[in-house]
Amino acid sequence: MKAIYINRNYIIVLANWQLIYYLSTFKSERLDSKSILIEQYYLNRMNVFVIPSWFPSKDHPVSGTMIKEQTEAFCQYYPSVNVGISVWGQQDEDFLLWTKHHIKNLWKVIKANTTPYQTSLLSNLKVYHRPTFTWTRKILKGNLKGVVKSNIENLKNFEADFGPVDVIHAHVGFPAGLIAMEVAEKRNIPFCLSERMGPFPWPHTLNKEGKLLAYYKQPYIKSAVNIAVSPFQQEVMYKQGIMNTVMIPNFVNENIFAPASVANVNTDAFTFFSLSYVAPNKGTDLVVFAAKELLLKYKNINFRIGGDGPFLDHCKELTFSLGIAENFTWLGELDRKAAIQEFQSCNAFVLASQYESMGIVYVEAIACGKPIIATRCGGPETTVNSINGLLVEKDNPVELSKAMEYIVVNREKYSSSNIREDYLRHFSIQAIAPKLYDLYKEIIQNH
């Protein structure tokens, strides 16, 4: 893209971003450093509209946090990029109408406050809220038409603040991908789609042959490009006939997730930390069984388990039945500050998942300089290496227990600084954000 200069008064024409910036105080042959900086700023400028399937809300403050944190970090890294995040009440119980809750639904409709509002996170990042009711897709497609309308209104408000949108970025195919597809077609804007769902695809989106139903597949076909967060996820997408994909991992803000400035690890005991939604596919029960074997040899080992979910009570009861309850502390759902403190103060992180598209919690752990133990369940195979931890087979508490023992006995082999450096090379803002920025530029130019 080139600037066009006309006599004394010159105009910088940025066709791709539909922006005309007029400068009348400098002659073309006498550009000073200030005007050059202005030109560079506008040459790098772009407007990105983000549609997330989940975003933190008052009812679910943790859900979608990764999307929020990554977008904030990206905007800090690229101050010339303006980003608007579209929220339509997707995580707010006040706007979710459940099929069997007729009286509750009526009360929700009566008391609902659908007044749109905005939240500024940074000078170049705003969240646009326009609450809309949603319900089962079996009835009028779950109000998809109303949701699309809300997102278009959010987009218009973003454009009023920052100018025309250059690219739309949807996070997860359903529902954000479908919404982005509709908005993109109505506004003639290219869109891309990050698929970070695990497991992917969801069972209810498949036909009897295990293939994506046409309704759910269409956003992937119509997007400019689909972003897989790991080689494993990319391969799964290929098997579903989604070929227009690139691999860009999730990243973690190195300025937030970092080793503690002052060492606060208990040197007398060894502490394993785990963090997840406590459900059967996260393997919390396997950690409990593995802990039983480990504690037969080593008494001074503690397990701190973060997260809430439907499997939590079962796992708690399991520790009592195995006689190891005193070695477990159940932390419940953690906000980001508390989670970071747990990462920083533990000796190692463990999560025995059945499936991870990537496993961002492993990356958060190594960002804090901690060794990790993960299962061979997809995404972790690309994250775990000899520098930062160990991989074990799924559904194998014996092997998991041996890996825990190895970390305990050989803790000095895992250098916090080496683990941190390995993370910075692969999953930091500086490593990943430029890849996303370049992808945006390519999509815009091709469009």
C-alpha positions as a Markdown table, in Angstrom:
| # | Residue | x | y | z |
|---|---|---|---|---|
| 1 | Met | 0.0 | 0.0 | 0.0 |
| 2 | Lys | 1.5 | 3.4 | -1.0 |
| 3 | Ala | 0.8 | 7.0 | 0.1 |
| 4 | Ile | -0.1 | 9.4 | -2.7 |
| 5 | Tyr | 1.2 | 13.0 | -2.3 |
| 6 | Ile | -0.4 | 15.9 | -4.2 |
| 7 | Asn | 1.6 | 19.2 | -4.4 |
| 8 | Arg | 1.9 | 21.1 | -1.1 |
| 9 | Asn | -1.3 | 19.7 | 0.4 |
| 10 | Tyr | -1.1 | 15.9 | 0.3 |
| 11 | Ile | -3.5 | 13.2 | 1.0 |
| 12 | Ile | -2.6 | 9.9 | 2.4 |
| 13 | Val | -5.1 | 7.5 | 0.8 |
| 14 | Leu | -5.5 | 4.2 | 2.6 |
| 15 | Ala | -8.0 | 2.3 | 0.3 |
| 16 | Asn | -8.0 | -0.9 | 2.2 |
| 17 | Trp | -9.1 | 0.8 | 5.4 |
| 18 | Gln | -11.3 | 3.4 | 3.8 |
| 19 | Leu | -9.5 | 6.2 | 5.6 |
| 20 | Ile | -8.5 | 9.6 | 4.2 |
| 21 | Tyr | -6.1 | 11.5 | 6.4 |
| 22 | Tyr | -5.5 | 15.1 | 5.4 |
| 23 | Leu | -2.3 | 17.0 | 6.1 |
| 24 | Ser | -2.0 | 20.6 | 5.1 |
| 25 | Thr | 0.9 | 21.9 | 7.2 |
| 26 | Phe | 3.8 | 20.2 | 5.5 |
| 27 | Lys | 5.2 | 20.3 | 1.9 |
| 28 | Ser | 5.7 | 16.9 | 0.3 |
| 29 | Glu | 9.5 | 17.5 | -0.1 |
| 30 | Arg | 9.9 | 18.5 | 3.6 |
| 31 | Leu | 8.3 | 15.7 | 5.6 |
| 32 | Asp | 9.5 | 15.9 | 9.2 |
| 33 | Ser | 9.6 | 13.0 | 11.7 |
| 34 | Lys | 6.2 | 13.8 | 13.1 |
| 35 | Ser | 4.4 | 13.4 | 9.8 |
| 36 | Ile | 6.3 | 10.2 | 9.0 |
| 37 | Leu | 5.2 | 8.8 | 12.4 |
| 38 | Ile | 1.6 | 9.8 | 11.6 |
| 39 | Glu | 1.9 | 8.1 | 8.2 |
| 40 | Gln | 3.3 | 4.9 | 9.7 |
| 41 | Tyr | 0.5 | 4.8 | 12.3 |
| 42 | Tyr | -2.2 | 5.0 | 9.7 |
| 43 | Leu | -0.5 | 2.6 | 7.4 |
| 44 | Asn | -0.6 | 0.0 | 10.2 |
| 45 | Arg | -4.0 | 0.9 | 11.4 |
| 46 | Met | -6.9 | -1.6 | 11.2 |
| 47 | Asn | -10.3 | -2.1 | 12.8 |
| 48 | Val | -11.2 | -5.6 | 14.1 |
| 49 | Phe | -14.6 | -6.7 | 15.3 |
| 50 | Val | -14.6 | -9.7 | 17.6 |
| 51 | Ile | -17.6 | -12.0 | 18.1 |
| 52 | Pro | -16.9 | -14.5 | 21.0 |
| 53 | Ser | -19.1 | -17.5 | 21.7 |
| 54 | Trp | -18.4 | -16.8 | 25.4 |
| 55 | Phe | -17.3 | -13.7 | 27.3 |
| 56 | Pro | -17.0 | -13.0 | 31.1 |
| 57 | Ser | -20.3 | -11.9 | 32.6 |
| 58 | Lys | -21.7 | -11.4 | 36.1 |
| 59 | Asp | -23.1 | -15.0 | 36.1 |
| 60 | His | -20.0 | -16.6 | 34.5 |
| 61 | Pro | -17.0 | -14.3 | 35.3 |
| 62 | Val | -14.4 | -16.9 | 34.3 |
| 63 | Ser | -15.9 | -18.2 | 31.1 |
| 64 | Gly | -14.3 | -16.6 | 28.1 |
| 65 | Thr | -11.6 | -15.0 | 30.1 |
| 66 | Met | -8.9 | -16.3 | 27.7 |
| 67 | Ile | -10.5 | -14.4 | 24.8 |
| 68 | Lys | -10.7 | -11.2 | 26.9 |
| 69 | Glu | -7.1 | -11.5 | 28.1 |
| 70 | Gln | -5.7 | -12.3 | 24.7 |
| 71 | Thr | -7.6 | -9.4 | 23.0 |
| 72 | Glu | -6.4 | -7.0 | 25.6 |
| 73 | Ala | -2.8 | -8.2 | 25.2 |
| 74 | Phe | -3.1 | -7.9 | 21.4 |
| 75 | Cys | -4.4 | -4.3 | 21.6 |
| 76 | Gln | -1.6 | -3.3 | 24.0 |
| 77 | Tyr | 1.0 | -4.9 | 21.6 |
| 78 | Tyr | -0.6 | -3.1 | 18.5 |
| 79 | Pro | -1.9 | 0.3 | 19.7 |
| 80 | Ser | -2.7 | 1.2 | 16.0 |
| 81 | Val | -5.3 | -1.7 | 15.9 |
| 82 | Asn | -8.8 | -0.9 | 17.2 |
| 83 | Val | -10.9 | -3.8 | 18.5 |
| 84 | Gly | -14.5 | -4.0 | 19.4 |
| 85 | Ile | -15.9 | -7.0 | 21.2 |
| 86 | Ser | -19.6 | -7.8 | 20.7 |
| 87 | Val | -21.7 | -9.1 | 23.6 |
| 88 | Trp | -25.4 | -9.9 | 23.3 |
| 89 | Gly | -26.0 | -11.6 | 26.7 |
| 90 | Gln | -24.6 | -15.0 | 25.7 |
| 91 | Gln | -23.3 | -15.6 | 29.2 |
| 92 | Asp | -26.1 | -13.8 | 31.1 |
| 93 | Glu | -28.8 | -16.0 | 32.7 |
| 94 | Asp | -31.2 | -13.1 | 32.5 |
| 95 | Phe | -31.3 | -13.5 | 28.7 |
| 96 | Leu | -31.2 | -17.3 | 28.4 |
| 97 | Leu | -34.7 | -18.8 | 28.1 |
| 98 | Trp | -34.8 | -22.5 | 29.0 |
| 99 | Thr | -37.4 | -24.7 | 27.5 |
| 100 | Lys | -39.0 | -26.0 | 30.7 |
| 101 | His | -38.9 | -22.8 | 32.7 |
| 102 | His | -42.1 | -21.1 | 31.4 |
| 103 | Ile | -42.8 | -19.0 | 34.4 |
| 104 | Lys | -39.2 | -18.0 | 34.9 |
| 105 | Asn | -38.9 | -17.2 | 31.3 |
| 106 | Leu | -41.9 | -14.9 | 31.5 |
| 107 | Trp | -40.5 | -13.1 | 34.5 |
| 108 | Lys | -37.1 | -12.7 | 32.7 |
| 109 | Val | -38.9 | -11.0 | 29.7 |
| 110 | Ile | -40.9 | -8.7 | 32.0 |
| 111 | Lys | -38.0 | -7.5 | 34.1 |
| 112 | Ala | -35.3 | -7.5 | 31.4 |
| 113 | Asn | -33.2 | -4.4 | 30.8 |
| 114 | Thr | -32.1 | -4.5 | 27.2 |
| 115 | Thr | -30.6 | -1.1 | 27.1 |
| 116 | Pro | -27.3 | -1.2 | 25.1 |
| 117 | Tyr | -24.1 | 0.0 | 26.7 |
| 118 | Gln | -20.4 | 0.1 | 26.2 |
| 119 | Thr | -17.4 | -0.7 | 28.3 |
| 120 | Ser | -13.9 | 0.7 | 27.6 |
| 121 | Leu | -11.1 | -1.7 | 28.4 |
| 122 | Leu | -8.3 | 0.3 | 26.6 |
| 123 | Ser | -8.2 | 3.4 | 24.4 |
| 124 | Asn | -8.3 | 1.0 | 21.4 |
| 125 | Leu | -10.5 | -1.7 | 22.9 |
| 126 | Lys | -14.2 | -1.5 | 23.7 |
| 127 | Val | -16.9 | -4.0 | 24.6 |
| 128 | Tyr | -20.3 | -3.3 | 23.0 |
| 129 | His | -23.3 | -4.8 | 24.9 |
| 130 | Arg | -26.7 | -5.2 | 23.4 |
| 131 | Pro | -28.7 | -7.8 | 25.4 |
| 132 | Thr | -30.9 | -10.2 | 23.4 |
| 133 | Phe | -32.9 | -13.3 | 24.4 |
| 134 | Thr | -31.8 | -16.7 | 23.2 |
| 135 | Trp | -33.4 | -20.1 | 23.4 |
| 136 | Thr | -33.3 | -23.6 | 21.9 |
| 137 | Arg | -32.4 | -23.7 | 18.2 |
| 138 | Lys | -35.4 | -25.9 | 17.6 |
| 139 | Ile | -37.7 | -22.8 | 17.8 |
| 140 | Leu | -36.9 | -20.1 | 15.3 |
| 141 | Lys | -33.2 | -21.1 | 15.3 |
| 142 | Gly | -32.9 | -19.9 | 18.9 |
| 143 | Asn | -33.5 | -16.2 | 17.8 |
| 144 | Leu | -30.5 | -16.2 | 15.5 |
| 145 | Lys | -32.1 | -13.4 | 13.6 |
| 146 | Gly | -32.3 | -11.2 | 16.7 |
| 147 | Val | -28.8 | -12.1 | 17.8 |
| 148 | Val | -27.4 | -11.2 | 14.4 |
| 149 | Lys | -29.3 | -7.9 | 14.5 |
| 150 | Ser | -27.8 | -7.1 | 17.9 |
| 151 | Asn | -24.3 | -7.8 | 16.6 |
| 152 | Ile | -24.8 | -5.6 | 13.6 |
| 153 | Glu | -25.9 | -2.8 | 15.9 |
| 154 | Asn | -22.8 | -3.3 | 18.0 |
| 155 | Leu | -20.7 | -3.2 | 14.9 |
| 156 | Lys | -22.3 | 0.1 | 13.9 |
| 157 | Asn | -21.5 | 1.6 | 17.3 |
| 158 | Phe | -18.0 | 0.4 | 16.9 |
| 159 | Glu | -17.7 | 2.0 | 13.5 |
| 160 | Ala | -19.1 | 5.2 | 14.9 |
| 161 | Asp | -16.2 | 5.2 | 17.4 |
| 162 | Phe | -13.4 | 4.0 | 15.2 |
| 163 | Gly | -14.3 | 3.9 | 11.6 |
| 164 | Pro | -15.2 | 1.0 | 9.2 |
| 165 | Val | -14.5 | -2.6 | 10.2 |
| 166 | Asp | -11.8 | -4.3 | 8.2 |
| 167 | Val | -12.2 | -7.9 | 9.5 |
| 168 | Ile | -14.5 | -9.8 | 11.8 |
| 169 | His | -13.0 | -12.5 | 14.1 |
| 170 | Ala | -15.3 | -15.1 | 15.5 |
| 171 | His | -14.2 | -17.3 | 18.4 |
| 172 | Val | -15.7 | -20.9 | 18.1 |
| 173 | Gly | -17.9 | -22.0 | 15.2 |
| 174 | Phe | -21.1 | -22.3 | 17.2 |
| 175 | Pro | -22.6 | -19.9 | 17.8 |
| 176 | Ala | -20.1 | -17.1 | 17.1 |
| 177 | Gly | -19.1 | -18.5 | 13.7 |
| 178 | Leu | -22.7 | -18.6 | 12.4 |
| 179 | Ile | -23.3 | -15.1 | 13.7 |
| 180 | Ala | -20.1 | -13.7 | 12.1 |
| 181 | Met | -21.0 | -15.4 | 8.8 |
| 182 | Glu | -24.4 | -13.6 | 8.8 |
| 183 | Val | -23.0 | -10.3 | 9.8 |
| 184 | Ala | -20.2 | -10.6 | 7.3 |
| 185 | Glu | -22.5 | -11.3 | 4.4 |
| 186 | Lys | -24.8 | -8.5 | 5.3 |
| 187 | Arg | -22.0 | -5.9 | 5.6 |
| 188 | Asn | -19.6 | -7.3 | 2.9 |
| 189 | Ile | -16.7 | -7.7 | 5.5 |
| 190 | Pro | -14.3 | -10.7 | 5.5 |
| 191 | Phe | -14.3 | -12.9 | 8.6 |
| 192 | Cys | -12.0 | -15.5 | 10.2 |
| 193 | Leu | -12.9 | -18.1 | 12.7 |
| 194 | Ser | -10.8 | -19.5 | 15.6 |
| 195 | Glu | -11.8 | -23.0 | 16.6 |
| 196 | Arg | -10.7 | -23.7 | 20.2 |
| 197 | Met | -13.5 | -26.0 | 21.2 |
| 198 | Gly | -12.6 | -29.3 | 22.9 |
| 199 | Pro | -13.8 | -31.8 | 22.1 |
| 200 | Phe | -14.4 | -30.7 | 18.5 |
| 201 | Pro | -16.9 | -31.2 | 17.0 |
| 202 | Trp | -19.7 | -31.2 | 19.6 |
| 203 | Pro | -21.7 | -34.4 | 19.4 |
| 204 | His | -25.0 | -32.6 | 18.7 |
| 205 | Thr | -23.4 | -30.9 | 15.6 |
| 206 | Leu | -22.7 | -34.3 | 14.0 |
| 207 | Asn | -24.7 | -36.6 | 11.7 |
| 208 | Lys | -24.9 | -40.4 | 12.2 |
| 209 | Glu | -21.6 | -40.8 | 10.3 |
| 210 | Gly | -19.8 | -38.5 | 12.6 |
| 211 | Lys | -19.5 | -35.6 | 10.2 |
| 212 | Leu | -20.5 | -32.0 | 10.8 |
| 213 | Leu | -24.0 | -31.2 | 9.8 |
| 214 | Ala | -24.2 | -28.7 | 6.9 |
| 215 | Tyr | -25.8 | -26.1 | 9.1 |
| 216 | Tyr | -22.8 | -26.1 | 11.5 |
| 217 | Lys | -20.2 | -26.5 | 8.8 |
| 218 | Gln | -21.1 | -23.5 | 6.7 |
| 219 | Pro | -19.2 | -20.9 | 8.7 |
| 220 | Tyr | -15.9 | -22.8 | 8.3 |
| 221 | Ile | -16.5 | -23.0 | 4.5 |
| 222 | Lys | -17.4 | -19.3 | 4.1 |
| 223 | Ser | -14.7 | -17.9 | 6.4 |
| 224 | Ala | -11.6 | -16.3 | 4.8 |
| 225 | Val | -9.6 | -18.7 | 7.0 |
| 226 | Asn | -10.0 | -20.9 | 10.0 |
| 227 | Ile | -7.5 | -20.8 | 12.9 |
| 228 | Ala | -6.7 | -24.0 | 14.7 |
| 229 | Val | -5.0 | -23.6 | 18.1 |
| 230 | Ser | -2.8 | -26.7 | 17.8 |
| 231 | Pro | -1.6 | -29.1 | 15.1 |
| 232 | Phe | -3.9 | -31.7 | 16.6 |
| 233 | Gln | -6.9 | -29.4 | 16.3 |
| 234 | Gln | -5.9 | -28.6 | 12.7 |
| 235 | Glu | -5.8 | -32.3 | 11.8 |
| 236 | Val | -9.3 | -32.9 | 13.4 |
| 237 | Met | -10.6 | -30.0 | 11.3 |
| 238 | Tyr | -9.1 | -31.5 | 8.1 |
| 239 | Lys | -10.9 | -34.8 | 8.9 |
| 240 | Gln | -14.2 | -32.8 | 8.9 |
| 241 | Gly | -13.4 | -31.4 | 5.4 |
| 242 | Ile | -12.3 | -28.0 | 6.8 |
| 243 | Met | -9.3 | -27.4 | 4.6 |
| 244 | Asn | -8.8 | -23.6 | 4.7 |
| 245 | Thr | -7.0 | -23.6 | 8.1 |
| 246 | Val | -3.9 | -22.1 | 9.6 |
| 247 | Met | -2.3 | -23.0 | 13.0 |
| 248 | Ile | -1.9 | -20.2 | 15.5 |
| 249 | Pro | -1.7 | -21.2 | 19.1 |
| 250 | Asn | -3.4 | -19.5 | 22.0 |
| 251 | Phe | -1.0 | -17.2 | 23.8 |
| 252 | Val | -0.7 | -16.0 | 27.4 |
| 253 | Asn | 0.2 | -12.5 | 28.5 |
| 254 | Glu | 3.8 | -12.7 | 29.9 |
| 255 | Asn | 3.2 | -9.5 | 31.8 |
| 256 | Ile | 0.5 | -11.1 | 33.9 |
| 257 | Phe | 1.5 | -14.8 | 34.1 |
| 258 | Ala | 5.1 | -14.8 | 35.3 |
| 259 | Pro | 7.2 | -16.3 | 38.1 |
| 260 | Ala | 6.7 | -14.7 | 41.5 |
| 261 | Ser | 9.1 | -11.8 | 42.1 |
| 262 | Val | 9.9 | -13.3 | 45.4 |
| 263 | Ala | 10.0 | -17.1 | 45.7 |
| 264 | Asn | 7.1 | -18.2 | 47.8 |
| 265 | Val | 7.2 | -22.0 | 47.2 |
| 266 | Asn | 7.1 | -24.2 | 50.3 |
| 267 | Thr | 10.4 | -26.0 | 50.3 |
| 268 | Asp | 9.4 | -28.5 | 53.0 |
| 269 | Ala | 6.4 | -30.0 | 51.2 |
| 270 | Phe | 5.7 | -30.5 | 47.5 |
| 271 | Thr | 2.5 | -29.0 | 46.1 |
| 272 | Phe | 0.7 | -30.1 | 42.9 |
| 273 | Phe | -1.8 | -27.6 | 41.5 |
| 274 | Ser | -4.6 | -28.4 | 39.1 |
| 275 | Leu | -7.1 | -26.1 | 37.5 |
| 276 | Ser | -10.1 | -27.0 | 35.3 |
| 277 | Tyr | -13.8 | -27.3 | 35.0 |
| 278 | Val | -14.3 | -30.4 | 37.2 |
| 279 | Ala | -16.0 | -32.8 | 34.9 |
| 280 | Pro | -15.2 | -36.5 | 34.0 |
| 281 | Asn | -13.3 | -35.5 | 30.8 |
| 282 | Lys | -10.8 | -33.5 | 32.9 |
| 283 | Gly | -9.5 | -36.5 | 34.8 |
| 284 | Thr | -9.6 | -35.0 | 38.3 |
| 285 | Asp | -10.5 | -38.5 | 39.6 |
| 286 | Leu | -7.4 | -39.9 | 38.0 |
| 287 | Val | -5.3 | -37.4 | 39.8 |
| 288 | Val | -6.9 | -38.6 | 43.1 |
| 289 | Phe | -6.2 | -42.2 | 42.3 |
| 290 | Ala | -2.6 | -41.4 | 41.3 |
| 291 | Ala | -2.2 | -39.4 | 44.4 |
| 292 | Lys | -3.1 | -42.4 | 46.5 |
| 293 | Glu | -0.2 | -44.4 | 45.1 |
| 294 | Leu | 2.2 | -41.5 | 45.5 |
| 295 | Leu | 1.2 | -40.9 | 49.1 |
| 296 | Leu | 2.0 | -44.4 | 50.1 |
| 297 | Lys | 5.7 | -43.4 | 49.6 |
| 298 | Tyr | 5.7 | -39.7 | 50.3 |
| 299 | Lys | 3.6 | -38.2 | 53.0 |
| 300 | Asn | 4.5 | -34.5 | 52.7 |
| 301 | Ile | 2.8 | -33.9 | 49.3 |
| 302 | Asn | -0.3 | -31.6 | 48.9 |
| 303 | Phe | -2.8 | -31.3 | 46.1 |
| 304 | Arg | -4.6 | -28.0 | 45.5 |
| 305 | Ile | -7.5 | -28.3 | 43.1 |
| 306 | Gly | -9.0 | -25.3 | 41.5 |
| 307 | Gly | -12.4 | -25.2 | 39.7 |
| 308 | Asp | -16.0 | -26.1 | 40.0 |
| 309 | Gly | -18.3 | -28.5 | 38.2 |
| 310 | Pro | -20.6 | -31.5 | 38.3 |
| 311 | Phe | -17.9 | -34.0 | 39.2 |
| 312 | Leu | -16.5 | -32.0 | 42.2 |
| 313 | Asp | -18.5 | -33.8 | 44.9 |
| 314 | His | -17.6 | -37.2 | 43.5 |
| 315 | Cys | -13.9 | -36.3 | 43.6 |
| 316 | Lys | -14.1 | -35.0 | 47.1 |
| 317 | Glu | -15.8 | -38.1 | 48.3 |
| 318 | Leu | -13.2 | -40.2 | 46.5 |
| 319 | Thr | -10.4 | -38.6 | 48.6 |
| 320 | Phe | -12.2 | -39.6 | 51.8 |
| 321 | Ser | -12.9 | -43.1 | 50.7 |
| 322 | Leu | -9.2 | -43.5 | 49.8 |
| 323 | Gly | -8.1 | -41.9 | 53.1 |
| 324 | Ile | -6.2 | -39.0 | 51.6 |
| 325 | Ala | -8.6 | -36.2 | 52.1 |
| 326 | Glu | -6.2 | -34.3 | 54.3 |
| 327 | Asn | -3.7 | -34.0 | 51.4 |
| 328 | Phe | -6.3 | -32.3 | 49.2 |
| 329 | Thr | -7.5 | -28.7 | 49.3 |
| 330 | Trp | -10.5 | -27.8 | 47.1 |
| 331 | Leu | -10.3 | -24.2 | 46.0 |
| 332 | Gly | -13.5 | -23.8 | 44.0 |
| 333 | Glu | -13.7 | -21.4 | 41.1 |
| 334 | Leu | -10.8 | -19.0 | 41.0 |
| 335 | Asp | -10.6 | -15.5 | 39.7 |
| 336 | Arg | -7.5 | -14.7 | 37.7 |
| 337 | Lys | -5.5 | -13.1 | 40.5 |
| 338 | Ala | -6.1 | -16.2 | 42.7 |
| 339 | Ala | -5.2 | -18.5 | 39.9 |
| 340 | Ile | -1.9 | -16.8 | 39.2 |
| 341 | Gln | -1.0 | -17.0 | 42.9 |
| 342 | Glu | -1.6 | -20.7 | 42.8 |
| 343 | Phe | 0.5 | -21.2 | 39.7 |
| 344 | Gln | 3.3 | -19.1 | 41.3 |
| 345 | Ser | 3.3 | -20.9 | 44.6 |
| 346 | Cys | 3.0 | -24.6 | 43.5 |
| 347 | Asn | 5.9 | -26.9 | 42.7 |
| 348 | Ala | 4.2 | -28.4 | 39.6 |
| 349 | Phe | 1.0 | -28.4 | 37.6 |
| 350 | Val | -1.0 | -31.5 | 36.7 |
| 351 | Leu | -4.1 | -32.1 | 34.6 |
| 352 | Ala | -5.1 | -35.6 | 33.3 |
| 353 | Ser | -7.6 | -34.5 | 30.6 |
| 354 | Gln | -9.3 | -36.9 | 28.2 |
| 355 | Tyr | -9.2 | -34.2 | 25.4 |
| 356 | Glu | -7.6 | -30.8 | 25.0 |
| 357 | Ser | -7.6 | -28.8 | 21.8 |
| 358 | Met | -4.6 | -27.1 | 23.2 |
| 359 | Gly | -4.8 | -26.8 | 27.0 |
| 360 | Ile | -4.2 | -23.1 | 27.9 |
| 361 | Val | -3.7 | -23.9 | 31.6 |
| 362 | Tyr | -0.6 | -25.8 | 30.8 |
| 363 | Val | 0.8 | -22.7 | 29.1 |
| 364 | Glu | -0.2 | -20.5 | 32.1 |
| 365 | Ala | 1.8 | -22.9 | 34.3 |
| 366 | Ile | 5.0 | -22.8 | 32.2 |
| 367 | Ala | 4.6 | -19.0 | 31.9 |
| 368 | Cys | 5.0 | -19.0 | 35.7 |
| 369 | Gly | 8.1 | -21.3 | 35.4 |
| 370 | Lys | 6.4 | -24.5 | 36.6 |
| 371 | Pro | 6.8 | -28.0 | 35.3 |
| 372 | Ile | 3.7 | -29.7 | 34.0 |
| 373 | Ile | 2.3 | -33.2 | 33.7 |
| 374 | Ala | -0.3 | -33.7 | 30.9 |
| 375 | Thr | -1.9 | -36.6 | 29.1 |
| 376 | Arg | -1.5 | -37.5 | 25.5 |
| 377 | Cys | -5.0 | -36.1 | 24.6 |
| 378 | Gly | -4.4 | -33.9 | 21.6 |
| 379 | Gly | -3.1 | -30.4 | 22.2 |
| 380 | Pro | -0.6 | -31.1 | 25.0 |
| 381 | Glu | 1.6 | -33.1 | 22.8 |
| 382 | Thr | 2.7 | -29.8 | 21.2 |
| 383 | Thr | 3.2 | -28.0 | 24.5 |
| 384 | Val | 5.0 | -30.5 | 26.7 |
| 385 | Asn | 8.7 | -31.2 | 26.1 |
| 386 | Ser | 11.8 | -32.3 | 28.0 |
| 387 | Ile | 12.4 | -28.8 | 29.3 |
| 388 | Asn | 8.9 | -28.2 | 30.9 |
| 389 | Gly | 7.4 | -31.5 | 32.0 |
| 390 | Leu | 6.1 | -35.0 | 31.2 |
| 391 | Leu | 3.4 | -36.6 | 29.1 |
| 392 | Val | 1.5 | -39.8 | 30.2 |
| 393 | Glu | -1.2 | -41.9 | 28.6 |
| 394 | Lys | -4.8 | -41.1 | 29.2 |
| 395 | Asp | -6.8 | -43.2 | 31.8 |
| 396 | Asn | -3.6 | -44.5 | 33.4 |
| 397 | Pro | -3.4 | -43.5 | 37.1 |
| 398 | Val | -0.3 | -45.8 | 37.6 |
| 399 | Glu | 1.7 | -44.0 | 34.9 |
| 400 | Leu | 0.4 | -40.7 | 36.2 |
| 401 | Ser | 1.6 | -41.5 | 39.7 |
| 402 | Lys | 5.0 | -42.4 | 38.4 |
| 403 | Ala | 5.3 | -39.1 | 36.5 |
| 404 | Met | 4.3 | -37.3 | 39.7 |
| 405 | Glu | 7.0 | -39.2 | 41.6 |
| 406 | Tyr | 9.6 | -38.4 | 39.0 |
| 407 | Ile | 8.8 | -34.7 | 39.3 |
| 408 | Val | 9.0 | -34.8 | 43.1 |
| 409 | Val | 12.3 | -36.7 | 43.2 |
| 410 | Asn | 13.9 | -34.7 | 40.3 |
| 411 | Arg | 12.5 | -31.3 | 40.9 |
| 412 | Glu | 16.0 | -29.7 | 40.5 |
| 413 | Lys | 16.1 | -30.9 | 36.9 |
| 414 | Tyr | 13.2 | -28.5 | 36.0 |
| 415 | Ser | 14.7 | -25.0 | 35.9 |
| 416 | Ser | 12.1 | -22.3 | 36.4 |
| 417 | Ser | 14.1 | -19.9 | 34.2 |
| 418 | Asn | 14.5 | -22.5 | 31.4 |
| 419 | Ile | 10.8 | -23.3 | 31.5 |
| 420 | Arg | 10.0 | -19.6 | 31.3 |
| 421 | Glu | 12.3 | -19.0 | 28.3 |
| 422 | Asp | 10.8 | -22.0 | 26.5 |
| 423 | Tyr | 7.3 | -20.5 | 27.0 |
| 424 | Leu | 8.5 | -17.0 | 25.8 |
| 425 | Arg | 9.7 | -18.6 | 22.6 |
| 426 | His | 6.5 | -20.4 | 21.8 |
| 427 | Phe | 3.4 | -19.0 | 23.5 |
| 428 | Ser | 4.0 | -15.4 | 24.6 |
| 429 | Ile | 2.5 | -12.2 | 23.1 |
| 430 | Gln | 5.7 | -11.4 | 21.3 |
| 431 | Ala | 5.8 | -14.9 | 19.7 |
| 432 | Ile | 2.1 | -15.2 | 18.6 |
| 433 | Ala | 0.5 | -11.7 | 18.2 |
| 434 | Pro | 2.5 | -10.9 | 15.1 |
| 435 | Lys | 1.2 | -14.0 | 13.4 |
| 436 | Leu | -2.4 | -13.0 | 14.1 |
| 437 | Tyr | -1.7 | -9.4 | 13.0 |
| 438 | Asp | -0.2 | -10.6 | 9.7 |
| 439 | Leu | -3.1 | -12.9 | 9.1 |
| 440 | Tyr | -5.5 | -10.0 | 9.6 |
| 441 | Lys | -3.5 | -8.0 | 7.0 |
| 442 | Glu | -3.6 | -10.9 | 4.5 |
| 443 | Ile | -7.4 | -11.3 | 4.9 |
| 444 | Ile | -8.0 | -7.6 | 4.4 |
| 445 | Gln | -5.7 | -7.4 | 1.4 |
| 446 | Asn | -7.2 | -10.5 | -0.3 |
| 447 | His | -10.7 | -9.1 | 0.3 |
